[in-house]
Amino acid sequence: MDPDDLVARARVVALPMRERFRGIDVREAMLIEGPAGWAEWSPFAEYDDAEAAVWLAATLEELRGAPDASGGASGAPGVRVNATVPAVRPEAVPGVLARFPGCRTAKVKVAQRGETLADDLARVEAVRDALGPDGRVRIDANAAWGLDEAVTALEALSRCRLEYAEQPVAGIAELAELRRRLGGSVRIAADESVRRAEDPLAVARAGAADVVVLKLQPLGGARRALGIARAARAEADVAFVTSSALETSVGLSAAARFAARIDADLGGDLDHGLGTAALLAADVAADPLLPVDGRIPLRPVAVDPALLERRAAPPDRRAFWLGRLRRCLPLVEEREAGRLPQSPL
């Protein structure tokens, strides 16, 4: 695609968060309008150009006309989503969960900088109490624990009857060893070990996870992500769940269509991590994709021009994003032409 044309059609927004999440208070994103509607590009600011270019491949796929990812579910009420609980104090948990009406599952952030295992346990117990015995509780450590630390933490947290623990340790070998040590007491989900790996199937081949987390932008788009899922299923008996990368409602709309496809094609029955518009204090749509009755709908998002103006990023941040776009476009083109190393899919 022509860089000058993309730059001319790009808008950069800065959206405040309700609570600090993943170390940020403001979520920045680039939105690009194409013939079929808007697409989002929102790699985190600290990611280098090589990783950001993978995200851009997903955006360009959307702009070119994304593959039908609805799984024939256009008349469905939407996809089920989980609540997401940042590293808040236990007394704040009910207020956070109230933003996710009808959600039967909650993902709780643990192992955050400055927090202790006692803090994590108190938060997870508060979520378990709020959801009741039939609720599902999953945790996400973002690879912050070492192996021995993860064993200790998960043995303690398992009393809260965890659905699974997402990326408790960093490496694939550590994930596999952790599964062995836990003996099935806690299921393990892989996120970073799939989306940031040269070989995204290595987790499945190593028997390192029970669940594979699929994120649409970080995996380079629906075609590649679905290919990874099908190949992983051929390697091992793993389940799949999709999750957001803290996108605006534009990115969540694309991710929801992909989630519906995963459920339809691969028999998914896990609630997806796509209710995260509830973590934003502002969005780019007057009718954002917020959870209702535990679901977000499968529908396009109408971007509000007034909100684009109101939430426009400062000039220096817009310049950062436009420069990044110009640098990453050639990387996408080189990868698509086969001139850069490719992962197996």
ChimeraX attribute file (.defattr): number of C-alpha atoms within 10 A of each C-alpha:
attribute: neighborCount
match mode: 1-to-1
recipient: residues
	/A:1	11
	/A:2	8
	/A:3	14
	/A:4	10
	/A:5	9
	/A:6	18
	/A:7	15
	/A:8	11
	/A:9	13
	/A:10	22
	/A:11	21
	/A:12	26
	/A:13	25
	/A:14	22
	/A:15	21
	/A:16	18
	/A:17	18
	/A:18	14
	/A:19	18
	/A:20	14
	/A:21	19
	/A:22	12
	/A:23	9
	/A:24	12
	/A:25	15
	/A:26	18
	/A:27	20
	/A:28	25
	/A:29	25
	/A:30	22
	/A:31	22
	/A:32	21
	/A:33	16
	/A:34	16
	/A:35	8
	/A:36	11
	/A:37	15
	/A:38	20
	/A:39	22
	/A:40	28
	/A:41	27
	/A:42	23
	/A:43	23
	/A:44	16
	/A:45	14
	/A:46	7
	/A:47	10
	/A:48	12
	/A:49	18
	/A:50	13
	/A:51	18
	/A:52	26
	/A:53	27
	/A:54	23
	/A:55	25
	/A:56	26
	/A:57	25
	/A:58	27
	/A:59	27
	/A:60	22
	/A:61	16
	/A:62	22
	/A:63	19
	/A:64	14
	/A:65	13
	/A:66	18
	/A:67	13
	/A:68	12
	/A:69	22
	/A:70	21
	/A:71	15
	/A:72	12
	/A:73	16
	/A:74	14
	/A:75	10
	/A:76	11
	/A:77	13
	/A:78	21
	/A:79	24
	/A:80	26
	/A:81	30
	/A:82	29
	/A:83	29
	/A:84	25
	/A:85	26
	/A:86	21
	/A:87	23
	/A:88	18
	/A:89	12
	/A:90	16
	/A:91	12
	/A:92	15
	/A:93	21
	/A:94	15
	/A:95	10
	/A:96	19
	/A:97	21
	/A:98	12
	/A:99	19
	/A:100	26
	/A:101	15
	/A:102	17
	/A:103	24
	/A:104	19
	/A:105	27
	/A:106	25
	/A:107	24
	/A:108	24
	/A:109	22
	/A:110	28
	/A:111	21
	/A:112	20
	/A:113	9
	/A:114	6
	/A:115	11
	/A:116	12
	/A:117	17
	/A:118	12
	/A:119	18
	/A:120	24
	/A:121	20
	/A:122	16
	/A:123	24
	/A:124	29
	/A:125	19
	/A:126	19
	/A:127	28
	/A:128	21
	/A:129	14
	/A:130	13
	/A:131	18
	/A:132	11
	/A:133	10
	/A:134	9
	/A:135	17
	/A:136	22
	/A:137	23
	/A:138	25
	/A:139	26
	/A:140	23
	/A:141	18
	/A:142	20
	/A:143	20
	/A:144	17
	/A:145	19
	/A:146	14
	/A:147	20
	/A:148	12
	/A:149	14
	/A:150	22
	/A:151	18
	/A:152	13
	/A:153	19
	/A:154	22
	/A:155	13
	/A:156	14
	/A:157	21
	/A:158	15
	/A:159	12
	/A:160	19
	/A:161	17
	/A:162	20
	/A:163	20
	/A:164	23
	/A:165	28
	/A:166	26
	/A:167	26
	/A:168	30
	/A:169	27
	/A:170	19
	/A:171	19
	/A:172	23
	/A:173	15
	/A:174	17
	/A:175	26
	/A:176	18
	/A:177	15
	/A:178	24
	/A:179	19
	/A:180	13
	/A:181	13
	/A:182	16
	/A:183	10
	/A:184	11
	/A:185	16
	/A:186	20
	/A:187	17
	/A:188	25
	/A:189	28
	/A:190	29
	/A:191	26
	/A:192	22
	/A:193	25
	/A:194	23
	/A:195	24
	/A:196	13
	/A:197	16
	/A:198	14
	/A:199	15
	/A:200	23
	/A:201	24
	/A:202	17
	/A:203	27
	/A:204	25
	/A:205	14
	/A:206	14
	/A:207	19
	/A:208	26
	/A:209	29
	/A:210	21
	/A:211	22
	/A:212	29
	/A:213	24
	/A:214	29
	/A:215	26
	/A:216	28
	/A:217	28
	/A:218	24
	/A:219	23
	/A:220	23
	/A:221	25
	/A:222	27
	/A:223	18
	/A:224	15
	/A:225	24
	/A:226	21
	/A:227	12
	/A:228	22
	/A:229	24
	/A:230	14
	/A:231	15
	/A:232	21
	/A:233	17
	/A:234	13
	/A:235	16
	/A:236	17
	/A:237	12
	/A:238	17
	/A:239	19
	/A:240	24
	/A:241	22
	/A:242	26
	/A:243	22
	/A:244	22
	/A:245	19
	/A:246	24
	/A:247	23
	/A:248	29
	/A:249	26
	/A:250	23
	/A:251	26
	/A:252	29
	/A:253	22
	/A:254	26
	/A:255	28
	/A:256	31
	/A:257	26
	/A:258	29
	/A:259	34
	/A:260	26
	/A:261	21
	/A:262	25
	/A:263	21
	/A:264	16
	/A:265	14
	/A:266	15
	/A:267	12
	/A:268	17
	/A:269	13
	/A:270	19
	/A:271	25
	/A:272	28
	/A:273	28
	/A:274	32
	/A:275	30
	/A:276	25
	/A:277	23
	/A:278	23
	/A:279	22
	/A:280	21
	/A:281	12
	/A:282	21
	/A:283	26
	/A:284	25
	/A:285	18
	/A:286	14
	/A:287	12
	/A:288	20
	/A:289	27
	/A:290	22
	/A:291	25
	/A:292	17
	/A:293	14
	/A:294	20
	/A:295	24
	/A:296	23
	/A:297	19
	/A:298	24
	/A:299	15
	/A:300	15
	/A:301	21
	/A:302	15
	/A:303	20
	/A:304	14
	/A:305	12
	/A:306	12
	/A:307	15
	/A:308	18
	/A:309	13
	/A:310	14
	/A:311	19
	/A:312	20
	/A:313	20
	/A:314	11
	/A:315	10
	/A:316	9
	/A:317	15
	/A:318	20
	/A:319	13
	/A:320	12
	/A:321	23
	/A:322	20
	/A:323	12
	/A:324	16
	/A:325	21
	/A:326	15
	/A:327	16
	/A:328	22
	/A:329	21
	/A:330	14
	/A:331	21
	/A:332	23
	/A:333	15
	/A:334	13
	/A:335	15
	/A:336	12
	/A:337	9
	/A:338	10
	/A:339	11
	/A:340	12
	/A:341	9
	/A:342	11
	/A:343	10
	/A:344	9
	/A:345	13
